[in-house]
Amino acid sequence: SSSRPRRRNYSSNAGSSGGGRGGSIVSYAKNFLGNPYVFGGSSLTHGTDCSGFTMGVYAHFGISLNRSSYTQVNNGRAVSMGNLKAGDLLFYRYGGGRISHVAIYMGGGQIIHASNERTGITISGMGSPCAARRIIG
């Protein structure tokens, strides 16, 4: 009687979240899909903003991040867009000026993030980030 673990495939791109610790971060982040976006919030279950989401996900793995998206860009180390791995943080500037959004790269060109009040925590295409940081690995 072999009890093989069942594979969970979240997207048509099998294995897009990669392996290792980055894949664990992405898998953990997926637990909160559909939860609400709340500006200034940091509760993964009751409402969080983008940087509260990344901070809460990484805290589960014992990693401290700065509180805001424009200060989280100082965490970890810079990584080029051509060398992204699951679990990397991607940063965005909307309307110019300073960084105003952060997301977790999932692999396969997708991100998971606390997007806005309408969609909450969701998966999106990665779009055009202005910076990427590797926190682990």
Backbone as JSON Lines, residues from 0, in Angstrom:
{"i":0,"aa":"S","n":[0.84,-1.2,0.0],"ca":[0.0,0.0,0.0],"c":[0.88,1.25,0.0]}
{"i":1,"aa":"S","n":[1.01,1.86,-1.15],"ca":[1.84,3.06,-1.24],"c":[0.97,4.3,-1.07]}
{"i":2,"aa":"S","n":[1.37,5.15,-0.16],"ca":[0.62,6.4,0.04],"c":[1.44,7.56,-0.51]}
{"i":3,"aa":"R","n":[1.33,7.72,-1.82],"ca":[2.07,8.82,-2.46],"c":[1.35,10.13,-2.2]}
{"i":4,"aa":"P","n":[2.1,11.19,-1.94],"ca":[1.43,12.48,-1.75],"c":[0.77,12.94,-3.04]}
{"i":5,"aa":"R","n":[-0.4,13.53,-2.92],"ca":[-1.1,14.04,-4.09],"c":[-0.45,15.34,-4.53]}
{"i":6,"aa":"R","n":[-0.28,15.49,-5.84],"ca":[0.26,16.76,-6.36],"c":[-0.85,17.77,-6.48]}
{"i":7,"aa":"R","n":[-0.58,18.97,-6.0],"ca":[-1.56,20.04,-6.18],"c":[-1.05,20.94,-7.3]}
{"i":8,"aa":"N","n":[-1.84,21.09,-8.33],"ca":[-1.45,21.92,-9.48],"c":[-2.36,23.13,-9.51]}
{"i":9,"aa":"Y","n":[-1.82,24.3,-9.18],"ca":[-2.62,25.51,-9.09],"c":[-2.82,26.21,-10.42]}
{"i":10,"aa":"S","n":[-2.03,25.87,-11.42],"ca":[-2.15,26.55,-12.7],"c":[-1.81,25.58,-13.82]}
{"i":11,"aa":"S","n":[-2.07,26.02,-15.04],"ca":[-1.76,25.17,-16.19],"c":[-0.24,25.05,-16.36]}
{"i":12,"aa":"N","n":[0.51,25.97,-15.78],"ca":[1.97,25.92,-15.87],"c":[2.48,25.11,-14.68]}
{"i":13,"aa":"A","n":[2.47,23.79,-14.81],"ca":[2.84,22.92,-13.7],"c":[4.24,23.25,-13.2]}
{"i":14,"aa":"G","n":[4.38,23.34,-11.9],"ca":[5.68,23.6,-11.32],"c":[6.12,25.04,-11.43]}
{"i":15,"aa":"S","n":[5.2,25.95,-11.74],"ca":[5.59,27.34,-11.95],"c":[6.11,27.98,-10.68]}
{"i":16,"aa":"S","n":[5.75,27.46,-9.52],"ca":[6.23,28.09,-8.29],"c":[7.64,27.62,-7.93]}
{"i":17,"aa":"G","n":[8.19,26.7,-8.7],"ca":[9.56,26.28,-8.46],"c":[9.68,25.48,-7.18]}
{"i":18,"aa":"G","n":[10.89,25.09,-6.87],"ca":[11.11,24.3,-5.67],"c":[11.79,25.1,-4.6]}
{"i":19,"aa":"G","n":[12.23,24.41,-3.59],"ca":[13.0,25.05,-2.53],"c":[12.19,26.03,-1.71]}
{"i":20,"aa":"R","n":[12.92,26.91,-1.04],"ca":[12.29,27.83,-0.11],"c":[11.39,28.83,-0.81]}
{"i":21,"aa":"G","n":[11.77,29.28,-2.01],"ca":[10.92,30.19,-2.76],"c":[9.57,29.57,-3.07]}
{"i":22,"aa":"G","n":[9.58,28.29,-3.44],"ca":[8.33,27.59,-3.69],"c":[7.49,27.46,-2.43]}
{"i":23,"aa":"S","n":[8.14,27.29,-1.28],"ca":[7.41,27.22,-0.01],"c":[6.75,28.56,0.31]}
{"i":24,"aa":"I","n":[7.45,29.64,0.02],"ca":[6.9,30.98,0.27],"c":[5.67,31.2,-0.6]}
{"i":25,"aa":"V","n":[5.76,30.84,-1.88],"ca":[4.63,30.99,-2.79],"c":[3.46,30.12,-2.33]}
{"i":26,"aa":"S","n":[3.74,28.87,-1.96],"ca":[2.66,27.97,-1.49],"c":[1.96,28.54,-0.27]}
{"i":27,"aa":"Y","n":[2.74,29.08,0.67],"ca":[2.15,29.67,1.87],"c":[1.32,30.89,1.51]}
{"i":28,"aa":"A","n":[1.83,31.74,0.63],"ca":[1.11,32.95,0.23],"c":[-0.25,32.61,-0.39]}
{"i":29,"aa":"K","n":[-0.32,31.5,-1.13],"ca":[-1.57,31.1,-1.79],"c":[-2.69,30.8,-0.79]}
{"i":30,"aa":"N","n":[-2.34,30.51,0.47],"ca":[-3.37,30.26,1.48],"c":[-4.28,31.45,1.69]}
{"i":31,"aa":"F","n":[-3.83,32.64,1.3],"ca":[-4.57,33.87,1.61],"c":[-5.26,34.47,0.4]}
{"i":32,"aa":"L","n":[-5.27,33.75,-0.73],"ca":[-5.96,34.23,-1.93],"c":[-7.41,34.56,-1.61]}
{"i":33,"aa":"G","n":[-7.86,35.71,-2.1],"ca":[-9.25,36.11,-1.91],"c":[-9.48,36.91,-0.63]}
{"i":34,"aa":"N","n":[-8.5,36.94,0.28],"ca":[-8.67,37.73,1.49],"c":[-8.6,39.21,1.15]}
{"i":35,"aa":"P","n":[-9.15,40.07,2.04],"ca":[-9.31,41.48,1.68],"c":[-8.03,42.31,1.69]}
{"i":36,"aa":"Y","n":[-8.06,43.33,0.82],"ca":[-7.05,44.39,0.82],"c":[-7.55,45.5,1.75]}
{"i":37,"aa":"V","n":[-6.71,45.91,2.68],"ca":[-7.02,47.04,3.56],"c":[-5.78,47.93,3.61]}
{"i":38,"aa":"F","n":[-5.92,49.18,3.17],"ca":[-4.78,50.1,3.18],"c":[-4.26,50.26,4.6]}
{"i":39,"aa":"G","n":[-2.96,50.06,4.78],"ca":[-2.35,50.17,6.11],"c":[-2.5,48.91,6.95]}
{"i":40,"aa":"G","n":[-3.23,47.91,6.44],"ca":[-3.47,46.68,7.19],"c":[-2.29,45.72,7.1]}
{"i":41,"aa":"S","n":[-2.2,44.83,8.08],"ca":[-1.13,43.83,8.05],"c":[-1.61,42.46,8.51]}
{"i":42,"aa":"S","n":[-2.92,42.22,8.47],"ca":[-3.46,40.9,8.82],"c":[-3.69,40.1,7.54]}
{"i":43,"aa":"L","n":[-3.01,38.95,7.44],"ca":[-3.15,38.13,6.24],"c":[-4.57,37.6,6.08]}
{"i":44,"aa":"T","n":[-5.31,37.49,7.18],"ca":[-6.66,36.96,7.11],"c":[-7.74,38.04,7.11]}
{"i":45,"aa":"H","n":[-7.54,39.12,7.85],"ca":[-8.6,40.13,7.99],"c":[-8.39,41.38,7.15]}
{"i":46,"aa":"G","n":[-7.26,41.48,6.49],"ca":[-7.03,42.61,5.6],"c":[-5.63,43.16,5.71]}
{"i":47,"aa":"T","n":[-4.99,43.3,4.55],"ca":[-3.62,43.78,4.49],"c":[-3.41,44.58,3.22]}
{"i":48,"aa":"D","n":[-2.42,45.46,3.26],"ca":[-2.01,46.12,2.02],"c":[-0.85,45.33,1.43]}
{"i":49,"aa":"C","n":[-0.29,45.82,0.33],"ca":[0.71,45.03,-0.4],"c":[1.93,44.72,0.45]}
{"i":50,"aa":"S","n":[2.46,45.72,1.15],"ca":[3.68,45.48,1.93],"c":[3.38,44.71,3.21]}
{"i":51,"aa":"G","n":[2.18,44.88,3.76],"ca":[1.78,44.07,4.92],"c":[1.68,42.6,4.54]}
{"i":52,"aa":"F","n":[1.23,42.34,3.29],"ca":[1.12,40.98,2.8],"c":[2.5,40.34,2.7]}
{"i":53,"aa":"T","n":[3.44,41.0,2.02],"ca":[4.77,40.42,1.86],"c":[5.45,40.27,3.23]}
{"i":54,"aa":"M","n":[5.26,41.25,4.1],"ca":[5.85,41.21,5.44],"c":[5.3,40.01,6.22]}
{"i":55,"aa":"G","n":[3.99,39.79,6.16],"ca":[3.36,38.7,6.88],"c":[3.75,37.33,6.36]}
{"i":56,"aa":"V","n":[3.84,37.21,5.04],"ca":[4.24,35.93,4.44],"c":[5.67,35.59,4.86]}
{"i":57,"aa":"Y","n":[6.58,36.54,4.71],"ca":[7.98,36.28,5.08],"c":[8.15,36.07,6.58]}
{"i":58,"aa":"A","n":[7.35,36.75,7.4],"ca":[7.45,36.58,8.87],"c":[7.18,35.13,9.25]}
{"i":59,"aa":"H","n":[6.29,34.45,8.51],"ca":[5.99,33.04,8.78],"c":[7.26,32.18,8.67]}
{"i":60,"aa":"F","n":[8.22,32.63,7.86],"ca":[9.47,31.9,7.66],"c":[10.61,32.5,8.5]}
{"i":61,"aa":"G","n":[10.25,33.36,9.46],"ca":[11.23,33.94,10.36],"c":[12.07,35.05,9.76]}
{"i":62,"aa":"I","n":[11.56,35.66,8.69],"ca":[12.31,36.72,7.99],"c":[11.58,38.05,8.19]}
{"i":63,"aa":"S","n":[12.31,39.04,8.69],"ca":[11.74,40.37,8.89],"c":[11.96,41.25,7.66]}
{"i":64,"aa":"L","n":[10.89,41.89,7.22],"ca":[10.98,42.86,6.13],"c":[10.58,44.23,6.66]}
{"i":65,"aa":"N","n":[11.03,45.28,5.99],"ca":[10.58,46.62,6.32],"c":[9.08,46.73,6.07]}
{"i":66,"aa":"R","n":[8.43,47.77,6.6],"ca":[6.97,47.84,6.56],"c":[6.38,48.33,5.24]}
{"i":67,"aa":"S","n":[7.06,49.25,4.55],"ca":[6.45,49.83,3.35],"c":[7.12,49.3,2.08]}
{"i":68,"aa":"S","n":[6.39,49.38,0.97],"ca":[6.94,48.9,-0.3],"c":[8.21,49.67,-0.66]}
{"i":69,"aa":"Y","n":[8.23,50.98,-0.41],"ca":[9.4,51.76,-0.81],"c":[10.58,51.6,0.15]}
{"i":70,"aa":"T","n":[10.38,50.93,1.29],"ca":[11.54,50.57,2.13],"c":[11.88,49.09,2.01]}
{"i":71,"aa":"Q","n":[10.91,48.25,1.62],"ca":[11.22,46.83,1.39],"c":[12.19,46.66,0.24]}
{"i":72,"aa":"V","n":[12.26,47.63,-0.66],"ca":[13.19,47.53,-1.79],"c":[14.64,47.55,-1.3]}
{"i":73,"aa":"N","n":[14.84,47.88,-0.02],"ca":[16.18,47.84,0.57],"c":[16.5,46.5,1.24]}
{"i":74,"aa":"N","n":[15.5,45.62,1.35],"ca":[15.71,44.29,1.93],"c":[16.34,43.36,0.89]}
{"i":75,"aa":"G","n":[17.07,42.36,1.35],"ca":[17.63,41.36,0.44],"c":[18.67,41.96,-0.47]}
{"i":76,"aa":"R","n":[18.77,41.35,-1.67],"ca":[19.76,41.84,-2.63],"c":[19.11,41.96,-4.0]}
{"i":77,"aa":"A","n":[19.64,42.87,-4.8],"ca":[19.09,43.12,-6.13],"c":[19.23,41.88,-7.01]}
{"i":78,"aa":"V","n":[18.24,41.66,-7.85],"ca":[18.28,40.56,-8.82],"c":[17.74,41.09,-10.15]}
{"i":79,"aa":"S","n":[18.32,40.64,-11.24],"ca":[17.88,41.14,-12.56],"c":[16.57,40.47,-12.96]}
{"i":80,"aa":"M","n":[15.82,41.16,-13.82],"ca":[14.53,40.64,-14.29],"c":[14.7,39.33,-15.06]}
{"i":81,"aa":"G","n":[15.88,39.11,-15.63],"ca":[16.11,37.88,-16.37],"c":[16.5,36.7,-15.49]}
{"i":82,"aa":"N","n":[16.62,36.94,-14.18],"ca":[17.09,35.91,-13.26],"c":[16.13,35.72,-12.09]}
{"i":83,"aa":"L","n":[14.84,35.98,-12.31],"ca":[13.87,35.9,-11.22],"c":[13.62,34.46,-10.79]}
{"i":84,"aa":"K","n":[13.4,34.28,-9.5],"ca":[13.01,32.99,-8.94],"c":[11.76,33.17,-8.09]}
{"i":85,"aa":"A","n":[11.01,32.08,-7.92],"ca":[9.84,32.12,-7.05],"c":[10.27,32.61,-5.67]}
{"i":86,"aa":"G","n":[9.45,33.5,-5.11],"ca":[9.73,34.06,-3.8],"c":[10.42,35.41,-3.84]}
{"i":87,"aa":"D","n":[10.95,35.81,-5.0],"ca":[11.54,37.14,-5.11],"c":[10.45,38.2,-4.96]}
{"i":88,"aa":"L","n":[10.83,39.36,-4.45],"ca":[9.9,40.49,-4.37],"c":[10.06,41.35,-5.61]}
{"i":89,"aa":"L","n":[8.92,41.75,-6.19],"ca":[8.92,42.66,-7.34],"c":[8.29,43.97,-6.91]}
{"i":90,"aa":"F","n":[8.86,45.07,-7.39],"ca":[8.43,46.4,-6.98],"c":[7.96,47.2,-8.18]}
{"i":91,"aa":"Y","n":[6.98,48.08,-7.92],"ca":[6.31,48.84,-8.98],"c":[6.21,50.31,-8.59]}
{"i":92,"aa":"R","n":[6.33,51.17,-9.61],"ca":[6.06,52.61,-9.47],"c":[4.81,52.88,-10.29]}
{"i":93,"aa":"Y","n":[3.78,53.4,-9.66],"ca":[2.58,53.79,-10.41],"c":[2.51,55.31,-10.41]}
{"i":94,"aa":"G","n":[2.42,55.89,-11.59],"ca":[2.37,57.34,-11.7],"c":[3.69,58.02,-11.38]}
{"i":95,"aa":"G","n":[4.8,57.34,-11.63],"ca":[6.11,57.93,-11.37],"c":[6.39,58.01,-9.88]}
{"i":96,"aa":"G","n":[7.39,58.8,-9.53],"ca":[7.7,58.97,-8.11],"c":[8.27,57.71,-7.49]}
{"i":97,"aa":"R","n":[8.06,57.59,-6.18],"ca":[8.68,56.48,-5.47],"c":[7.89,55.18,-5.65]}
{"i":98,"aa":"I","n":[8.51,54.09,-5.26],"ca":[7.89,52.77,-5.33],"c":[6.59,52.78,-4.52]}
{"i":99,"aa":"S","n":[5.54,52.23,-5.09],"ca":[4.24,52.26,-4.43],"c":[3.56,50.9,-4.34]}
{"i":100,"aa":"H","n":[4.21,49.83,-4.82],"ca":[3.59,48.51,-4.75],"c":[4.66,47.43,-4.73]}
{"i":101,"aa":"V","n":[4.37,46.34,-4.01],"ca":[5.28,45.2,-3.95],"c":[4.46,43.91,-4.08]}
{"i":102,"aa":"A","n":[5.06,42.91,-4.71],"ca":[4.4,41.62,-4.94],"c":[5.43,40.5,-4.81]}
{"i":103,"aa":"I","n":[4.94,39.28,-4.66],"ca":[5.81,38.1,-4.59],"c":[5.76,37.41,-5.95]}
{"i":104,"aa":"Y","n":[6.94,37.21,-6.54],"ca":[7.01,36.51,-7.82],"c":[6.75,35.02,-7.61]}
{"i":105,"aa":"M","n":[5.88,34.45,-8.46],"ca":[5.5,33.05,-8.33],"c":[6.26,32.15,-9.31]}
{"i":106,"aa":"G","n":[6.8,32.72,-10.35],"ca":[7.33,31.96,-11.46],"c":[6.36,32.05,-12.63]}
{"i":107,"aa":"G","n":[6.83,31.72,-13.81],"ca":[5.95,31.71,-14.98],"c":[5.35,33.06,-15.32]}
{"i":108,"aa":"G","n":[6.0,34.16,-14.92],"ca":[5.5,35.49,-15.22],"c":[4.33,35.94,-14.36]}
{"i":109,"aa":"Q","n":[4.08,35.25,-13.25],"ca":[2.95,35.58,-12.39],"c":[3.41,36.08,-11.02]}
{"i":110,"aa":"I","n":[2.56,36.93,-10.42],"ca":[2.79,37.43,-9.06],"c":[1.57,37.15,-8.2]}
{"i":111,"aa":"I","n":[1.79,37.06,-6.9],"ca":[0.71,37.03,-5.93],"c":[0.91,38.26,-5.06]}
{"i":112,"aa":"H","n":[-0.2,38.99,-4.83],"ca":[-0.09,40.27,-4.12],"c":[-1.42,40.72,-3.57]}
{"i":113,"aa":"A","n":[-1.37,41.61,-2.58],"ca":[-2.56,42.31,-2.11],"c":[-2.75,43.47,-3.07]}
{"i":114,"aa":"S","n":[-3.65,43.31,-4.01],"ca":[-3.74,44.18,-5.17],"c":[-4.47,45.5,-4.88]}
{"i":115,"aa":"N","n":[-5.75,45.4,-4.56],"ca":[-6.56,46.6,-4.28],"c":[-7.84,46.17,-3.58]}
{"i":116,"aa":"E","n":[-8.67,47.13,-3.2],"ca":[-9.87,46.81,-2.42],"c":[-10.86,45.97,-3.2]}
{"i":117,"aa":"R","n":[-10.86,46.07,-4.52],"ca":[-11.81,45.31,-5.33],"c":[-11.42,43.84,-5.43]}
{"i":118,"aa":"T","n":[-10.12,43.57,-5.66],"ca":[-9.71,42.18,-5.9],"c":[-9.08,41.51,-4.68]}
{"i":119,"aa":"G","n":[-8.62,42.29,-3.7],"ca":[-7.97,41.69,-2.53],"c":[-6.68,40.99,-2.92]}
{"i":120,"aa":"I","n":[-6.36,39.91,-2.21],"ca":[-5.14,39.14,-2.5],"c":[-5.43,38.26,-3.71]}
{"i":121,"aa":"T","n":[-4.62,38.43,-4.73],"ca":[-4.91,37.8,-6.01],"c":[-3.62,37.44,-6.75]}
{"i":122,"aa":"I","n":[-3.78,36.68,-7.83],"ca":[-2.67,36.34,-8.73],"c":[-2.85,37.13,-10.01]}
{"i":123,"aa":"S","n":[-1.77,37.73,-10.49],"ca":[-1.81,38.54,-11.71],"c":[-0.57,38.25,-12.55]}
{"i":124,"aa":"G","n":[-0.58,38.74,-13.78],"ca":[0.63,38.78,-14.56],"c":[1.58,39.79,-13.93]}
{"i":125,"aa":"M","n":[2.89,39.6,-14.13],"ca":[3.86,40.44,-13.42],"c":[3.98,41.85,-13.96]}
{"i":126,"aa":"G","n":[3.5,42.11,-15.18],"ca":[3.58,43.46,-15.7],"c":[5.02,43.94,-15.84]}
{"i":127,"aa":"S","n":[5.26,45.2,-15.49],"ca":[6.58,45.83,-15.67],"c":[7.12,46.35,-14.34]}
{"i":128,"aa":"P","n":[7.7,45.47,-13.54],"ca":[8.29,45.93,-12.27],"c":[9.49,46.83,-12.51]}
{"i":129,"aa":"C","n":[9.77,47.71,-11.56],"ca":[10.93,48.6,-11.69],"c":[12.12,48.06,-10.93]}
{"i":130,"aa":"A","n":[11.92,47.06,-10.06],"ca":[13.02,46.49,-9.28],"c":[12.62,45.11,-8.78]}
{"i":131,"aa":"A","n":[13.63,44.29,-8.49],"ca":[13.39,42.97,-7.91],"c":[14.44,42.73,-6.85]}
{"i":132,"aa":"R","n":[14.05,42.08,-5.75],"ca":[14.96,41.77,-4.66],"c":[14.82,40.31,-4.27]}
{"i":133,"aa":"R","n":[15.94,39.64,-4.05],"ca":[15.95,38.26,-3.56],"c":[16.15,38.31,-2.06]}
{"i":134,"aa":"I","n":[15.18,37.79,-1.33],"ca":[15.21,37.83,0.13],"c":[15.84,36.55,0.67]}
{"i":135,"aa":"I","n":[15.6,35.44,0.01],"ca":[16.11,34.13,0.45],"c":[16.86,33.47,-0.69]}
{"i":136,"aa":"G","n":[17.75,32.58,-0.37],"ca":[18.41,31.75,-1.37],"c":[19.45,32.42,-2.21]}
